[in-house]
Amino acid sequence: MVQVRRVQKTVSQGPSLISFVKAGQEVKGAKRASEILGTDSDWKLEVDPKSQLKFPQEIAVTNQRPDIVRWSLSTKQVALVELTVPLEERIEESFERKLTEYQALTESCVERG
């Protein structure tokens, strides 16, 4: 007698994958992303890992320079990304420090939105 072990599959709600289509082919089953970046098509992106990025003044006036800023003026949404590589035992501390560091900037973005 053979026993079969059944494993329950879990479905993740992660980002959807992009299916590439060759020129001239029809797109089948295309879905619009439900995440923040799928809400409109006018997103702009500024990236500068050398900390020379100027924060977009149409959003807020600040001297702070996150590593990555992505924004949409039509939907009034901003995504700030700060790259940090802390020691394993300082992950929580680094997270709290970055939250505190960008608190005023996020509040300024909300006020102008």
N, C-alpha and C positions, 0 to 999 in steps of 0.2 A: 504494500500500500504506500502511495506517495502522498506526502503532505505538501500542500501549497500554502505558502505564507502570503497573505494579501496585505499590501501596504496602501494606506489611504493617501491619496495624492492631495497636496495642498495647492491651491491656486493663489498666486501672489497678485496683488493689486499694483504692481510696479508700473513703470512707464511702458507704454506700448512701443512695439518695434516698428521700424520703418521698412516697408517693402519697396525695394527699388524696381523701377519699371524701365524697360528699354524704350528708346524713342519709337513712337508710332504704336506702342502697345496700349491697350485700354486698362485703366486702373480699376481693379475689382475690390470691392469691400473696403474702400478707404474710409477711415474713421478720423474724426477730429480729436486731438488729444484733450483730455479732461483736466490736465494739470495747468498750472499758472502760465506756462509758455504757450499753451494752445488757445489762449483766450483772444488773441488778436494777431495781426500780421505786421504791425509796425514796430516790433521790438528792435531796440538798438543795444549794442554791446560794446563795452569798453573794458579792455583787459591790459594790465600792465604789472607783471610780477616784480618790477624794479621800483615800485612805489612812486612812479612819476605820473600816475593817473590823476586827472583833475575830475572831481565829481561834477556831473552835469548840472550847470547852474539853473537850467529850466526846472529842475526838481528842488534843489536846495543850495544855498550858498554856504560852503564849509571849506575848511582846510584839511579835513580828514580825507584819507585816500584808501578806500578798500581795494583789495586786489582785483576784484571783478565787479562790475555794475552792469545790470541788464534792466532796461526799463521800457515801458510803453506809455506814451503820453495820452493816447486815446482811452486806455482803460485805467490810467492813473495807478499803475503798479510798478514797484521797484523791487529788484532782487539784488541784495548785497552779498558778496562772497568774500570772506577773509580767510586766507590760507594760513594755517598754523600747524606746526609740527612739534607738539610738546612731548616731554618724556611721559611714559605710560602712567606714572604715578601722579602726573600733574594735568591730566586731561580735563577733569572737572574744573580745576582752578583756572586753566587757560580759557575754557569755555565761558566761565563767569566773567573773567577779565575782559574778554572781547564783547560780551553783551553789555557790560558797563561802558566800555569805550565807545560803542556806537549807539548808545541809548539816546543821546541828544540828537544825533543825526536822524535816527528813525522817527523820533517825535517830530522833528522839523518836516520830514517828508509827509507825515500824516497830516500835519497842520496845513500844508500847502495843497494837499490833495483834496 
